[in-house]
Amino acid sequence: MDITGVRWEIFVADLAITQQFYERLGFKLQKESPGYRYLVNGACKMGVCLNEDLPTGHPLRRETKPGGVELVIEVEDIDQTLEMTFAAD
């Protein structure tokens, strides 16, 4: 079996702020619906969902604060990427 791609999903409190952050890393908005954004950068695909839309008791829902996950995004030039990511608007 060959894997044809990888997508991850994160559950956040604020879609707009999260989308802005990942767009600074070069992700582009592909699809949008209430409570969901689908962002793509090359072979990296991610779904951004509102935490509050998960049903109470869902194992990924955080009632008080976000949980933790580590996403590693490999880039060719870390200094350029950091400069672009944290540049003032």
C-alpha distances in whole Angstrom, upper triangle without the diagonal:
4,7,9,12,14,17,20,23,26,29,32,36,37,34,37,37,33,33,35,34,30,32,34,31,30,28,29,29,27,28,31,32,34,33,30,29,25,26,24,24,22,18,20,20,22,24,27,29,32,33,36,33,32,33,36,34,30,29,28,32,34,38,40,38,34,32,30,27,26,24,24,24,25,27,29,33,33,37,37,34,36,39,38,36,40,42,45,44
4,6,9,11,15,18,21,24,28,31,34,35,32,34,35,31,30,32,31,28,29,31,28,27,25,26,26,24,26,28,30,33,31,28,27,23,23,21,21,18,15,17,17,20,22,25,27,31,31,35,33,31,33,36,34,31,29,28,31,34,37,39,37,33,31,29,25,24,22,22,21,22,24,26,29,30,34,33,31,33,36,34,33,37,39,41,41
4,6,8,11,14,17,21,24,27,31,31,28,30,31,27,26,29,28,24,26,27,24,23,21,22,23,21,22,25,27,29,28,24,23,20,19,17,18,16,12,13,14,16,18,22,24,27,28,31,29,28,30,32,31,27,26,25,28,30,34,36,33,30,28,26,22,21,19,19,18,19,21,23,27,27,31,30,28,30,33,31,30,33,36,38,38
4,7,10,14,17,20,24,26,30,30,27,29,29,26,24,27,26,22,23,26,23,21,19,20,20,18,20,23,25,27,26,23,21,17,17,15,15,13,10,11,12,15,17,20,23,26,28,31,29,27,30,33,32,28,27,25,28,31,34,36,33,30,28,26,23,22,19,19,18,19,21,22,26,27,30,29,27,29,32,30,29,32,34,36,36
4,7,10,14,17,20,23,26,26,24,25,26,22,21,24,22,19,20,22,19,18,16,17,17,16,17,20,22,25,23,20,18,14,14,12,12,11,7,8,8,11,14,17,20,23,24,28,26,25,28,30,30,26,25,23,25,28,31,33,30,26,25,23,20,19,16,16,15,16,18,20,23,24,27,26,23,26,28,26,25,29,31,33,32
4,7,10,13,17,20,23,23,21,23,23,19,19,21,20,17,18,21,18,17,15,16,17,16,17,19,21,23,21,18,16,13,12,11,12,11,8,7,7,8,11,14,17,20,21,25,23,22,25,27,27,23,21,19,22,24,28,29,26,23,21,19,16,15,12,13,12,14,17,19,22,22,26,25,22,24,27,25,23,26,29,31,31
4,7,10,14,16,20,20,17,20,20,16,16,19,17,14,16,19,16,16,13,14,14,13,14,16,18,19,18,14,13,10,10,9,11,12,9,7,5,5,7,11,13,17,18,21,20,19,22,24,24,20,19,16,19,21,25,26,23,20,19,17,14,14,11,13,12,15,17,20,23,22,25,25,21,23,26,24,22,25,27,29,28
4,7,10,13,17,17,15,18,18,14,14,17,16,13,16,18,16,16,13,15,15,15,15,16,17,18,16,13,12,10,10,11,12,14,12,9,7,5,6,9,11,14,15,18,17,16,19,21,21,17,16,13,16,17,21,22,20,16,15,14,11,11,9,11,12,15,18,21,23,22,25,24,21,22,25,23,20,23,26,28,27
4,7,10,13,14,12,15,16,12,13,16,15,13,16,18,16,17,14,15,14,14,14,14,15,15,13,10,10,9,10,12,14,16,15,11,9,5,4,6,7,10,11,14,13,13,16,18,18,15,14,11,13,15,18,19,17,14,13,13,10,12,10,13,14,18,20,24,25,24,26,26,22,23,26,24,21,23,26,27,26
4,6,10,11,10,13,13,10,11,14,13,12,15,17,16,17,14,16,15,16,15,15,15,15,12,10,10,11,11,14,16,18,17,13,11,8,6,5,6,8,8,12,12,12,15,17,17,14,13,9,11,12,15,16,14,10,10,10,8,10,10,13,14,18,20,24,25,23,25,25,21,21,24,22,19,21,24,25,25
4,7,9,9,13,13,10,12,15,14,14,17,19,18,20,17,18,16,18,16,15,15,14,10,9,11,12,14,16,19,22,21,17,15,11,9,6,5,5,5,8,9,9,12,14,14,12,11,8,8,9,12,13,11,8,9,10,10,13,13,17,18,21,24,27,28,26,28,28,24,24,26,24,21,22,25,26,25
4,6,7,10,9,8,10,13,12,13,16,17,17,19,17,18,16,18,17,15,15,13,10,10,11,13,14,17,19,23,22,18,16,13,10,7,6,5,5,8,10,11,14,15,16,14,14,11,10,9,11,12,10,7,9,11,12,14,14,18,18,22,24,27,28,25,27,26,23,22,24,23,19,20,23,23,22
4,7,9,9,9,12,14,14,15,17,19,20,21,19,20,18,20,19,16,16,13,10,11,13,16,17,20,22,26,25,22,20,16,14,10,9,6,6,7,10,11,14,15,17,15,16,13,11,10,11,11,9,8,11,13,15,17,17,21,21,25,27,30,30,27,29,28,25,24,25,24,20,21,23,23,22
4,6,6,6,9,10,11,13,14,16,17,19,17,17,15,18,17,14,14,12,9,10,11,14,15,18,20,24,24,21,19,15,13,9,9,7,9,10,12,14,17,18,20,19,19,16,14,13,14,14,12,11,14,16,16,18,18,21,21,24,25,29,28,26,27,26,23,22,23,21,18,19,20,20,19
4,6,5,6,9,10,11,12,14,16,16,14,14,12,14,13,10,11,10,7,7,7,11,11,15,17,21,22,18,16,13,10,7,7,7,10,11,12,14,18,19,21,19,20,17,15,15,17,17,15,13,16,17,17,18,17,20,20,23,24,27,27,25,26,25,22,21,23,20,17,18,20,20,18
4,5,5,6,9,10,10,12,15,15,13,13,11,14,14,11,12,12,10,10,9,12,12,16,17,21,22,19,17,15,13,10,11,10,13,14,15,18,21,23,25,23,24,20,19,19,20,20,18,16,19,20,19,20,19,21,20,23,23,27,26,24,25,24,20,20,21,18,16,16,18,17,15
4,5,5,6,9,10,11,13,15,13,14,13,17,16,15,16,15,13,13,12,14,13,16,17,21,22,19,18,15,14,11,12,12,14,15,17,19,22,24,25,23,24,20,19,18,19,19,16,14,17,17,18,18,17,19,18,22,22,25,24,22,22,21,18,17,18,16,13,13,15,14,13
4,5,5,6,9,10,11,13,11,12,12,15,15,13,15,15,12,11,10,11,11,13,15,18,19,16,14,11,11,8,10,10,12,15,16,17,21,22,24,21,21,17,17,17,19,18,15,13,15,15,14,15,14,16,15,19,19,23,22,20,21,20,17,16,18,16,12,14,16,16,15
4,5,5,6,9,10,11,8,9,8,11,12,11,13,14,12,10,8,9,8,11,12,16,17,14,13,11,10,8,11,12,14,17,17,19,22,24,26,23,23,20,19,20,22,22,19,16,18,18,17,17,15,17,16,19,19,22,22,20,21,20,16,17,18,15,12,14,16,16,15
4,6,5,6,9,10,9,10,10,14,15,14,16,17,15,14,11,13,11,13,14,17,19,16,15,14,14,12,14,15,17,19,20,22,26,27,29,27,27,23,22,22,24,23,20,18,20,20,19,19,17,18,16,19,18,21,20,19,19,18,15,15,15,12,10,11,12,12,11
4,5,5,7,9,9,11,12,15,17,16,18,19,17,15,13,14,11,13,13,17,18,15,15,13,14,12,15,15,17,20,21,22,26,27,28,26,25,22,21,21,23,22,19,16,18,17,16,15,14,15,13,16,16,19,18,16,17,15,12,12,13,11,7,9,11,12,12
4,5,5,7,6,8,10,13,14,15,17,18,16,14,11,11,8,9,9,13,14,11,11,10,11,10,14,15,17,20,21,22,26,27,28,25,25,21,21,21,24,24,20,17,18,17,15,14,12,13,11,13,13,17,16,15,17,15,11,12,14,11,9,11,13,15,14
4,5,5,5,6,8,11,14,14,17,19,17,15,12,11,8,9,9,13,15,13,12,12,13,12,16,17,20,23,23,24,28,30,31,28,28,24,24,25,27,27,23,21,22,21,19,18,15,16,13,15,14,17,17,16,17,15,12,13,14,10,9,12,13,14,13
4,5,7,9,12,15,17,18,21,22,21,18,15,15,12,12,11,14,17,14,15,14,16,15,18,20,22,25,25,27,30,32,33,30,30,26,26,26,28,27,24,22,23,21,20,18,16,15,13,14,13,15,14,13,14,11,9,9,10,7,5,8,9,11,10
4,6,9,12,15,17,18,22,23,21,19,15,14,11,10,8,11,14,11,13,13,15,15,18,20,22,25,26,26,30,32,33,30,29,25,26,26,28,28,24,21,22,20,18,16,13,12,9,11,9,12,12,11,12,10,7,9,10,8,6,10,11,14,14
4,6,10,12,16,17,20,22,21,18,15,13,10,8,6,9,12,10,12,12,15,15,19,21,24,26,26,27,31,33,34,31,30,26,27,28,30,30,27,24,24,23,20,18,15,15,11,12,11,13,13,13,15,12,9,12,13,9,9,13,13,16,15
4,7,9,12,14,17,19,18,15,11,9,6,5,4,8,10,8,9,9,11,12,16,18,21,24,23,24,28,30,31,28,27,24,25,25,28,28,25,22,23,21,19,17,14,14,11,13,13,15,16,16,18,15,12,15,16,13,12,15,16,18,17
4,6,9,11,15,17,17,14,10,8,5,5,6,9,12,11,10,10,12,12,16,18,21,24,23,24,28,31,32,29,29,25,26,27,29,30,27,24,25,24,21,21,17,18,15,17,16,18,19,19,21,18,16,18,19,15,14,18,18,19,18
4,6,7,11,14,14,11,7,6,5,7,9,12,14,12,10,10,10,11,13,16,19,21,20,22,25,28,30,27,27,23,24,25,27,28,26,23,24,24,22,21,19,20,17,20,19,22,23,23,24,22,19,21,21,18,17,20,20,21,19
4,7,11,14,14,11,8,6,6,7,10,12,13,12,10,10,10,12,14,17,20,22,20,22,25,28,30,27,27,24,25,26,29,30,28,25,26,25,23,23,20,21,19,21,21,23,25,25,27,24,21,24,25,21,20,23,24,25,23
4,7,10,11,8,6,5,7,10,13,15,16,14,11,11,9,11,12,15,18,20,18,19,23,26,27,24,25,22,23,25,27,28,26,24,25,25,23,24,21,23,21,23,24,27,28,28,30,27,24,26,27,24,22,25,26,26,24
4,7,8,6,5,6,9,12,16,18,19,17,14,12,10,10,10,12,16,17,15,17,20,24,26,23,24,21,21,23,24,26,24,22,24,24,23,24,22,24,22,25,26,29,30,29,31,29,25,27,28,24,22,25,26,26,23
4,6,5,7,9,12,15,19,21,22,20,16,14,11,11,10,11,15,15,12,15,18,21,23,21,23,20,19,22,23,25,24,22,23,25,24,25,23,26,25,28,29,32,33,32,34,32,28,29,31,27,25,27,28,28,26
4,6,8,11,14,18,21,24,24,22,19,16,13,11,9,9,12,12,10,13,16,19,21,19,22,19,18,19,20,22,21,20,22,24,23,25,24,27,26,30,30,34,34,33,35,33,30,30,31,28,26,28,29,28,26
4,7,11,13,17,20,23,23,20,17,14,10,8,6,5,9,9,7,10,13,16,18,16,18,15,14,16,17,19,18,16,18,20,20,22,21,24,24,27,29,32,33,31,33,31,28,28,30,27,24,26,27,27,25
4,7,10,13,17,20,19,17,13,10,7,6,5,7,10,11,10,12,15,18,20,17,18,15,15,17,19,20,19,17,18,19,18,20,19,21,21,24,25,29,30,29,30,29,25,26,28,25,22,24,26,26,24
4,6,10,13,16,17,14,11,8,6,5,7,9,13,14,13,15,18,21,23,20,21,17,17,19,21,22,20,18,19,20,18,19,17,20,18,22,22,26,27,26,27,26,22,23,25,22,19,22,23,24,22
4,7,10,13,13,11,7,6,5,6,9,12,15,17,16,17,20,23,24,21,22,18,19,21,24,25,23,20,20,20,18,19,16,18,17,19,20,23,25,24,26,25,21,23,24,21,19,22,24,25,23
4,7,10,11,8,6,5,6,8,11,14,17,20,19,20,23,26,27,24,23,20,21,22,25,26,23,20,21,20,18,17,14,16,14,16,17,20,21,21,23,21,18,19,21,18,16,19,21,22,21
4,6,7,6,5,6,9,11,15,18,20,23,22,23,26,29,30,26,26,22,24,25,28,29,26,23,23,22,19,18,14,15,12,14,15,17,19,19,22,20,16,19,21,18,16,20,21,23,22
4,6,5,7,9,12,14,17,21,23,26,25,26,29,32,32,29,28,25,26,27,30,31,28,24,24,22,19,18,14,13,10,11,11,14,15,16,18,16,13,16,18,15,14,18,19,22,21
4,6,8,11,14,17,20,24,26,29,28,28,32,34,34,31,30,27,29,30,33,34,31,27,27,25,21,19,16,15,11,12,11,13,16,17,20,18,15,18,20,18,17,21,22,25,24
4,6,10,13,16,20,23,25,28,27,27,30,33,32,29,28,25,27,29,32,33,30,26,25,23,20,18,14,13,11,11,12,14,17,18,21,20,17,20,23,20,19,23,25,27,27
4,7,10,13,16,20,21,25,24,24,27,29,29,26,24,21,24,25,28,29,26,22,22,20,16,15,11,11,9,10,12,15,17,17,20,19,16,18,21,19,17,21,23,25,25
4,7,10,13,17,19,22,21,21,24,27,27,23,22,19,21,23,26,27,24,21,20,19,16,15,12,13,11,14,15,18,20,20,23,22,18,20,23,20,18,22,24,26,25
4,6,10,13,15,18,17,17,21,23,23,20,19,16,18,19,22,24,21,17,17,16,13,13,11,13,12,15,16,20,22,21,23,22,19,20,23,20,18,21,23,25,24
4,6,10,12,15,14,14,17,20,21,17,17,14,15,17,20,22,19,16,16,16,14,15,13,15,15,18,20,23,25,24,26,25,21,22,25,22,20,22,24,26,24
4,7,9,12,11,12,16,18,19,16,17,13,13,15,17,19,16,13,14,15,13,15,13,16,16,19,21,24,25,24,26,25,21,22,24,21,18,21,23,23,22
4,6,9,8,9,12,15,16,13,14,11,11,13,15,16,15,12,14,15,14,17,16,19,19,23,24,28,29,27,29,28,25,25,27,25,22,23,26,26,25
4,5,5,7,11,13,15,13,14,11,10,11,12,14,13,11,13,15,16,18,18,21,22,25,27,31,31,29,31,30,26,26,28,26,23,24,26,26,25
4,5,6,9,10,12,10,11,8,6,7,9,11,10,8,10,13,14,17,18,21,22,26,28,32,32,30,32,31,28,27,29,28,24,25,28,28,27
4,5,8,9,11,11,13,11,7,8,8,11,11,11,13,16,18,21,21,25,26,30,32,35,36,33,35,35,31,30,32,30,27,28,30,30,28
4,6,9,12,10,13,11,9,11,11,14,15,14,15,18,19,22,22,26,26,30,32,36,36,34,36,35,32,32,34,31,28,29,31,31,30
4,7,8,6,9,8,6,9,10,13,14,13,14,16,17,20,21,25,26,29,32,35,36,34,36,36,32,32,34,33,29,30,33,33,32
4,6,6,9,9,7,10,11,14,16,15,16,19,20,23,24,28,29,33,35,39,40,38,40,40,36,36,38,36,33,34,37,37,35
4,6,9,10,7,9,8,12,14,14,15,18,20,24,25,29,31,34,37,41,41,39,41,41,37,37,39,38,34,35,38,37,37
4,6,8,7,9,9,13,15,15,14,17,19,23,24,28,30,34,37,40,41,39,41,41,38,37,40,38,35,36,39,39,38
4,6,5,9,10,14,14,13,13,15,16,20,21,25,27,31,33,37,38,36,38,39,35,34,37,36,32,34,36,37,36
4,6,8,11,14,14,12,11,13,14,17,19,23,25,28,31,35,36,34,37,37,33,33,36,35,31,32,36,36,36
4,6,10,12,11,9,8,10,11,15,16,20,22,25,28,32,33,31,33,33,30,29,32,31,27,29,32,33,32
4,6,9,9,8,8,11,13,17,18,22,24,28,30,34,35,32,34,34,31,30,33,31,28,29,32,32,32
4,6,6,6,6,10,13,16,18,22,24,28,30,34,34,31,33,34,30,29,32,31,27,27,30,30,30
4,6,8,10,13,16,20,22,25,27,31,33,37,37,34,36,36,33,31,34,33,29,29,32,32,32
4,7,9,13,16,19,22,25,27,31,33,36,36,33,34,35,32,30,32,31,28,27,30,30,30
4,7,10,13,16,18,22,24,27,29,33,32,29,31,31,28,26,28,28,24,24,27,27,27
4,7,9,13,15,18,20,24,26,29,29,26,28,29,25,24,26,26,22,22,25,26,26
4,7,10,13,16,19,22,25,29,29,26,28,29,25,24,27,27,23,23,27,28,28
4,7,10,13,16,19,22,26,26,23,25,26,23,22,25,25,21,22,25,27,27
4,6,10,13,16,19,23,23,21,23,24,21,20,23,23,20,21,25,26,27
4,6,10,13,16,19,20,17,20,21,18,17,21,21,18,19,23,25,26
4,6,10,13,16,17,15,18,19,16,16,19,19,16,18,21,24,24
4,6,10,13,14,12,16,17,14,14,18,17,15,17,21,23,25
4,6,10,12,10,14,14,11,12,16,15,13,16,19,22,23
4,7,9,9,12,13,10,12,15,15,14,17,19,23,24
4,6,6,10,9,8,10,13,12,12,15,17,21,22
4,6,9,9,9,12,13,13,14,17,18,22,23
4,6,6,6,9,10,11,12,14,16,19,21
4,6,5,6,9,10,10,12,14,18,20
4,5,5,6,9,10,11,12,16,18
4,6,5,6,9,10,10,14,16
4,5,5,6,9,10,14,15
4,5,5,6,8,12,14
4,6,6,6,10,12
4,6,5,9,10
4,6,9,10
4,6,9
4,6
4
